[in-house]
Amino acid sequence: MSDNYFIDLHPFSFSVNTALPQVIQNLSTIYGSRFRKLSTEVADYELSVQKSSGIRSFIKPQARFFCDQQEPFKPLSFQKAYAFLEWGMNWTVAGNEVQHVIIHSAVLAKGNKAILFPAPPGSGKSTLTAYLAHNGWRLLSDEMALIIPNTQTVVPFVRPICLKNQSIDIAKTLFPDGKFSDIAKDTHKGDVIHLSPPESSWENQTNTAELVGVVFPNYRANQDLQIYQLDKTQAFMQLVDNAFNYSVLRETAFSTLTNVIENVQTFEIFHNDLAQVAAFLEQEIIDFE
Amino acid sequence: MHSFSDQSGCVFLDVHSGETLSVLMSEADILKVLSGEIILDKKTTQNIAIRSLIQKNILLPLDCKNTDV
């Protein structure tokens, strides 16, 4: 029997219709008090995760994802239902939100100063995000930076950190008290797990921050910290490549991102030591006057 | 068009297609190319980029400018 649940996030809320115990349990673990039964709230987006019906409910059962009653993706194996919902939430916001310029990027802040970490899969972005979020930084987002147009202001969209493959064991060692979801095995990204950010990040989910840096991280197992200052044209073009709604917002996105790049420091880093990266970020960007 | 203050180059938005292009030249040098004051080597990436901007009607060489407008 399906029930309706409410996920109270900032700046978006979601209703989720599901009967799947694994989805309900993982949502409760990851979102805590922000996840509850729907009563009178009106959500921004109406989502649903269901088990396939008919013969598929017995043989190799599958999970289906719906957004506002549309089914944008083919079903995935039943065991991946929770990860499917998390990806669906990302897709829903990336595909519908036009009030902010959205960059595919992690965002973390110290106080009011925020740094963007745009990076492709495999760059170690989420491991770095998890490390910083558990070491004095505030997570604004692991997946998407919401920038208010023509400002340097980032609006938090606090969500779990998505860790893959070898990062899973590293995170479980580094954060033994972390709140982890079940592992979704053999996805198109490999094995995937979601980690809830520390409570301090959730508590500050309505507090915006001002961008002071853009850092493109690259993890290299055999490489000590190397830092390259990017020129502004390079950094701008890389941000454009990572923007979800650039082609929709066009001139607004162009002026917003040129403004951001003009007013922040821009680096590309190669590293194999998270503590060294944290020290560099604090000394050279956050404390930079 | 936006010319970055560190003189690393300029970026252009084609408002019709949404395509974004960059040229690693300053605004002043781009103007010199358009006016014919600087002749670029045909094989340089700057030349390719500026030709691309001209072909897309984002930039016009100055001798093509319609002075009646």
Interface residues (C-beta under 8 A of the other chain):
Chain A: D231 K232 T233 Q234 F236 M237 V240 Y246 S247 R250 E251 F254 S255 T258 I261 E262
Chain B: H2 F4 S5 D6 S8 G9 C10 V11 L13 V15 G18 T20 S22 L24
